[in-house]
Amino acid sequence: MMLEGSILYKLRKQLGADPPSFGVYYKNTLVALCHALEDHILTCGSPPLVLTAFQRGKWYAQEAKRYRQLAMHSRQVLIMAVPDSGFLQPDNPANLTQLALSETDPVSVEWHLMILAPNYAAMVMCQELGEAEYGPGGRPQQDVERKFYGFWTFEEPLVRAAVDLTLDHIRGYDAKLTEKLENELERIDAEPAGSRSDLSGVVARVVTYLQSSQQQLVSLTRPAPPTWEEPDKLGTNLTANRLQAFLRMAQRIDAGDVSNPQASLQVSSLVEVIGQLMNLPFGRLRRLRLAALLHRVGLSEIPGTLIDPDSPDTLKVLAEAAGFAGELLRSMPELRSVARIVERQYEWWNGEGLPEGLAGEAIPLEARILGLAAYFQEWLVARGERPVCTPSEALSLCETGAGGRWDPQLLEQLANMVRLMQAGILLDPLQPKVGTGQWLLHAAAMDASEESTVR
């Protein structure tokens, strides 16, 4: 239960709902997420405003050296915690401020990291479970197993809303400090954003840190076998959070595509319908849907050449991005088959595609479906001076590639789908109703036996 007066409580009340991917996180997961986001500060070249809450001073003391380094690459850094165990450090940089929280302040049970720069934003915001919420066993003995409600995001409006709430909260402690930080916000707003920061490296780092934190957790908490079962539960939690990193990246790319902001969701709905018409088994269908959600994660920006989806330059850029996406996704063993689908989406039926020139049945079926669905969906939006196509017009454009770019049998299924849509028998798959949180749950449930069937 959220503590009234906490930043997370106020943010949820302001939103009128839970933020995206709101859930329960283990402490070691939060440490991994924060370290990945902090590392980006050191390399992005765009100094941010950084606001953090550490609960107790002893937790900050463990990170004090790191934060002095982060301050060298930031505009201002604010550290909030209840002052115990050496919280106040004597050798802080001028732009690093520590704020001692009251023991009774609801923020003292929260874990925050807010990063706001002109060209990117990131945030982890959580609140520890209360004593009663841990259940009969009470708080866990191992510190890394402590649990927190919360979420993390790259969505700038959410980060900005949280920053504003935090500054309003600290006004009661130090009005001059609040004014100083508000001035930094004004400078950020006034500074040209330039190109959006490429967060693909952050996502890869998140995955790496989460994998490492899982290994550390198992080594720290595993008793003698065969009584140990908890790593499986913790492993599922960490797998879900690694997948969240990729899904957040996909969301960010789509959000930056003003012409086609629902591309990944719509393509995932299209491939599901085509897969169902072909009677794909549930496991393969689930992987195909996830591949569709992640099929653009290799794009740092949307190529302007998408005005003409048939342009050789467009195909080259997209195929290279798909290859990069495959490298990112393969960092998770659970996503190896999904990576294979994404990498092969630009292969052509006649062998003239990229990256390997595979032909016919040598191209994975799921990759053939994904490539066709993504191409079809792109024609359904207006881009530049290119007008929007109706589904029938988009289908006709696809059919010009029958036997060349596209598998003729898949085109038949696509035509069936369009006819069913026009007859009102099929709900419009271009109006997806399923949120990314549900996709994540599906993906996190993949087990090794299903994965091995399509390698």
Sequence and secondary structure as in RCSB ss.txt:
>XXXX:A:sequence
MMLEGSILYKLRKQLGADPPSFGVYYKNTLVALCHALEDHILTCGSPPLVLTAFQRGKWYAQEAKRYRQLAMHSR
QVLIMAVPDSGFLQPDNPANLTQLALSETDPVSVEWHLMILAPNYAAMVMCQELGEAEYGPGGRPQQDVERKFYG
FWTFEEPLVRAAVDLTLDHIRGYDAKLTEKLENELERIDAEPAGSRSDLSGVVARVVTYLQSSQQQLVSLTRPAP
PTWEEPDKLGTNLTANRLQAFLRMAQRIDAGDVSNPQASLQVSSLVEVIGQLMNLPFGRLRRLRLAALLHRVGLS
EIPGTLIDPDSPDTLKVLAEAAGFAGELLRSMPELRSVARIVERQYEWWNGEGLPEGLAGEAIPLEARILGLAAY
FQEWLVARGERPVCTPSEALSLCETGAGGRWDPQLLEQLANMVRLMQAGILLDPLQPKVGTGQWLLHAAAMDASE
ESTVR
>XXXX:A:secstr
   TTSHHHHHHHHHTS  TT EEEEHHHHHHHHHHHHHHHHHSSS  EEEEEEEEHHHHHHHHHHHHHHHTTSS
EEEEEEE  SS S TT  TTEEEEE  TT GGGGEEEEEEEETTEEEEEEEEE  TGGG TT S SSGGG EEEE
EEE  HHHHHHHHHHHHHHHTTT HHHHHHHHHHHHHHHHS   S    HHHHHHHHHHHHHHHHHHHHHH  ST
TS  HHHHHHHHHHHHHHHHHHHHHHHHHHT TT TTHHHHHHHHHHHHHHHTT  HHHHHHHHHHHHTTTTT S
S  GGGGSTT HHHHHHHHHHHHHHHHHHTTSGGGHHHHHHHHTTT  TTS  SSS   GGGS HHHHHHHHHHH
HHHTTS BTTB    HHHHHHHHHTTBTTTB HHHHHHHHHHHHHHHTTSS  TTS    HHHHHHHHHT  HHH
HHTT 
